[in-house]
Amino acid sequence: MIGAVRAEEIVEAFPVVNIDSPAIDAVRLLVEHRLTGLVVVTNTSETPYAVLPASQVVRFIVPGYVQEDPGLAGVLTESMADLAADRLSGKTIRDMLAQRRQRVPVVDGDDTIIEVAEVMARLRSPLVAAVKDGKLRGVITASRLLAAALED
């Protein structure tokens, strides 16, 4: 029966970054693992604090004046690597988070995969963090959830 599988049984190891880590570390993780985002935690907790979408990192790299006037993108002579290096230098992951942070949907490790699926569907989230006893146990991606459903 599909509901008998618990969240903690299908969690995946997923890169988690500290909010005060260097921004360049987040970019490297996104690139190396071909991720669409990262789970961010704070120094004081292993509980997920936010999601840092890769799209937010790209937005952070592109100067505001180019975002306001996209026509400028065609006339800039800087390479993307130069822009990224300049914009990320000395910055932390905290600096890259949007003012209105994107919270990580959290499920309990004891939740069934039906309960996990409901949270994903309701919040339209491709991933959830599984927490047990206040500590992050891992992440459940939509693809992992679907694989578990098919195994049953």
C-alpha positions in Angstrom: 0.0 0.0 0.0 1.4 3.4 -1.1 0.5 5.2 2.2 2.6 2.8 4.3 5.9 4.3 3.0 7.2 7.1 5.3 8.9 10.3 4.3 12.2 9.4 6.1 12.4 6.2 4.0 12.6 8.1 0.7 14.7 11.1 1.6 17.7 11.9 -0.6 21.0 13.4 0.2 20.7 17.0 -1.1 23.2 19.8 -0.9 22.4 22.1 2.0 24.2 25.4 2.5 24.6 27.7 5.4 23.1 31.1 5.0 26.4 32.8 5.8 28.5 30.7 3.4 30.2 32.4 0.5 27.9 32.9 -2.5 30.4 31.4 -4.9 30.0 28.1 -2.9 26.3 28.0 -3.8 27.0 28.6 -7.4 29.6 25.8 -7.5 27.1 23.4 -5.9 24.4 24.4 -8.4 26.7 23.8 -11.3 28.4 20.6 -10.1 25.2 18.9 -9.2 23.0 20.5 -11.9 20.5 21.6 -9.4 17.6 24.0 -9.7 18.0 25.2 -6.2 19.5 24.7 -2.8 18.2 24.3 0.8 19.5 27.0 3.1 19.9 26.6 6.9 21.0 29.0 9.5 24.0 28.7 11.9 21.7 28.0 14.8 19.5 25.3 13.3 19.4 22.3 11.1 15.9 23.2 10.2 15.5 24.5 6.7 15.3 28.2 6.5 14.8 28.9 2.8 15.2 27.7 -0.8 17.7 29.5 -2.9 16.5 28.9 -6.5 19.1 28.9 -9.3 17.0 31.5 -11.0 17.5 33.8 -8.0 21.3 33.4 -8.3 21.1 34.3 -12.0 18.9 37.3 -11.1 21.5 38.3 -8.5 24.3 38.2 -11.0 22.6 40.3 -13.6 22.9 44.0 -12.7 19.7 45.8 -11.8 20.0 48.4 -14.5 20.1 45.5 -17.1 17.0 44.0 -15.6 15.2 47.3 -15.8 16.3 47.9 -19.4 16.9 44.5 -21.1 18.2 46.3 -24.3 21.4 47.0 -22.4 22.2 43.2 -22.3 23.0 43.3 -26.0 25.5 46.2 -25.7 27.4 45.1 -22.6 30.9 44.0 -23.4 31.6 42.1 -20.1 31.5 38.3 -20.2 29.0 36.5 -18.0 32.0 35.1 -16.0 33.3 38.6 -15.3 29.8 39.7 -14.2 29.4 36.7 -12.0 32.8 37.2 -10.4 32.2 40.8 -9.7 28.7 40.4 -8.3 29.6 37.4 -6.1 32.9 38.7 -4.7 32.6 39.0 -0.9 28.9 38.1 -0.9 27.2 35.4 1.1 24.2 33.2 0.4 22.2 35.6 2.7 22.9 38.4 0.2 21.5 36.4 -2.7 18.2 35.4 -1.0 15.2 37.4 -2.2 13.8 40.0 0.3 10.7 37.7 0.6 12.4 34.4 1.1 11.1 31.3 -0.5 10.4 28.9 2.4 11.1 25.3 2.1 8.0 23.1 2.5 8.6 20.9 5.5 7.2 17.5 6.2 7.7 15.2 9.2 9.8 12.1 8.7 6.9 10.0 9.9 4.5 11.4 7.3 3.3 9.0 4.6 4.1 9.6 1.0 0.5 10.5 0.4 0.9 13.3 3.0 4.1 14.4 1.3 2.4 14.3 -2.1 -0.4 16.5 -0.8 2.1 19.1 0.5 3.9 19.2 -2.9 0.7 19.4 -4.8 -0.9 22.1 -2.7 2.3 24.3 -2.6 3.3 23.4 -6.2 6.7 22.6 -4.9 9.1 20.2 -6.6 10.7 19.3 -3.3 10.1 19.2 0.4 12.4 18.9 3.4 11.9 16.0 5.8 12.5 16.9 9.4 12.4 14.6 12.4 13.1 15.7 16.0 13.9 19.2 14.7 16.7 18.1 12.5 16.8 17.9 8.7 16.9 14.3 7.6 17.0 15.0 3.8 15.0 16.2 0.9 12.3 14.5 -1.1 12.1 15.6 -4.7 9.0 15.1 -6.8 10.9 12.6 -9.0 11.9 10.5 -5.9 8.3 10.6 -4.6 7.0 9.4 -8.0 9.6 6.6 -8.1 8.5 5.5 -4.6 4.9 5.5 -5.7 5.7 3.4 -8.8 7.7 0.9 -6.6 4.6 0.2 -4.6 
